[in-house]
């Protein structure tokens, strides 16, 4: 008999990104970052990308189903503000991934460079201003 606590072990299932246009965002992330589209519903109010164990999902900024329950999504008012979330993708070839993202519409923020914490990182923004970190897998300094 399994212990009751084993039923309480979480699985990180989704990251939901609130966007202005679900269909455009799903197409952009697929093309710019190399994901396959798992699902885009007919109403274009929900889309998903295949991204391994955790699904990246997209939904409109405003939803009558949830705004009154959990509150409305707050978006930055200027380019110098950012959303309170950063989407991070790891690649073996960070430079090539950054280049592909920019060539497919991502707004360049900072070209990839080596960081003291053992990761090569570059930053772009998507069409909704969400910061996307394009980085290598983190390695301990001196163990590259």
C-alpha positions in Angstrom: 0.0 0.0 0.0 1.4 3.4 -1.0 1.8 6.0 1.6 -0.6 8.9 1.5 2.3 11.4 1.1 3.2 9.9 -2.2 0.0 11.3 -3.6 1.2 14.7 -2.7 4.4 14.7 -4.7 4.0 17.5 -7.2 4.9 17.4 -10.9 5.6 20.7 -12.6 3.0 20.5 -15.4 2.6 23.9 -17.0 4.0 27.3 -17.3 1.3 29.6 -18.7 2.3 32.7 -20.5 -0.3 35.4 -20.8 -0.1 37.1 -24.3 -2.0 39.5 -26.5 -2.5 37.0 -29.4 -2.2 33.3 -28.6 -1.9 32.0 -32.2 0.8 34.6 -33.1 2.7 33.8 -29.9 2.6 30.0 -30.4 3.8 30.4 -34.0 6.6 32.8 -32.9 7.9 30.5 -30.1 7.8 27.5 -32.4 9.8 29.3 -35.1 12.1 31.5 -33.0 13.0 28.9 -30.4 12.5 25.6 -32.2 9.5 24.1 -30.4 6.8 21.9 -32.0 3.2 23.0 -31.5 1.3 20.5 -29.5 -2.1 22.2 -29.6 -3.8 25.4 -30.6 -7.5 25.3 -29.9 -10.0 26.6 -32.5 -10.9 29.7 -30.5 -7.2 30.6 -30.3 -7.6 31.1 -26.5 -5.2 28.3 -25.6 -2.0 27.0 -27.2 0.7 24.5 -26.1 4.2 23.7 -27.2 6.0 20.4 -26.8 8.8 21.1 -24.4 9.6 17.9 -22.6 8.0 17.1 -19.2 6.7 20.6 -18.6 4.2 22.2 -21.1 4.6 25.8 -22.2 1.1 27.1 -22.6 -0.3 30.4 -23.9 -3.5 32.1 -23.1 -4.9 35.6 -23.5 -4.1 38.4 -21.1 -7.7 38.8 -20.1 -10.1 36.0 -19.4 -13.5 36.3 -18.0 -13.1 32.7 -16.5 -10.2 33.7 -14.3 -9.8 37.5 -14.0 -12.6 37.7 -11.4 -11.1 34.7 -9.5 -7.4 35.3 -9.5 -7.2 38.9 -10.5 -6.2 40.5 -13.8 -2.7 40.2 -15.4 -0.6 43.3 -15.0 1.7 44.2 -17.8 4.6 46.6 -17.9 3.8 50.2 -18.9 7.2 51.1 -20.4 10.0 49.3 -22.2 12.2 49.7 -19.1 9.8 47.6 -17.0 9.5 43.9 -17.5 7.0 41.2 -16.7 7.5 39.4 -13.3 8.6 36.2 -15.2 11.5 35.2 -17.4 11.3 32.3 -19.8 14.6 30.4 -20.0 15.6 27.9 -22.7 18.8 25.9 -22.6 20.7 25.1 -25.8 24.0 23.4 -26.6 24.8 26.2 -29.1 23.6 29.4 -27.5 25.0 31.6 -30.2 23.1 29.8 -33.0 19.9 29.7 -30.9 20.2 33.5 -30.2 20.7 34.2 -33.9 17.7 32.1 -34.9 15.5 33.8 -32.4 16.5 37.3 -33.6 16.1 36.3 -37.2 12.6 35.1 -36.5 11.4 38.3 -34.8 12.8 38.2 -31.2 13.9 41.7 -30.1 17.6 41.5 -29.1 18.4 42.6 -25.5 21.9 41.3 -25.0 24.0 39.0 -27.1 25.2 35.8 -25.5 28.2 36.1 -23.1 29.9 33.9 -20.5 28.7 34.5 -17.0 30.6 34.0 -13.7 28.0 31.4 -12.6 29.2 29.0 -15.4 26.6 29.7 -18.1 26.6 31.4 -21.5 23.5 33.6 -21.6 21.8 36.0 -24.1 18.5 37.8 -23.7 15.7 38.7 -26.1 12.1 39.8 -25.8 9.1 38.3 -27.4 6.3 40.2 -29.1 4.7 40.9 -25.7 7.9 42.2 -24.1 8.5 39.0 -22.1 12.2 38.5 -21.5 13.5 35.2 -22.8 16.9 33.9 -21.6 18.7 31.8 -24.1 21.5 30.0 -22.2 23.6 27.0 -22.0 23.1 24.4 -19.3 24.8 25.7 -16.1 28.2 24.1 -15.4 30.4 24.6 -12.4 33.2 27.1 -13.1 36.3 25.1 -14.3 34.2 22.1 -15.4 33.2 23.1 -18.9 
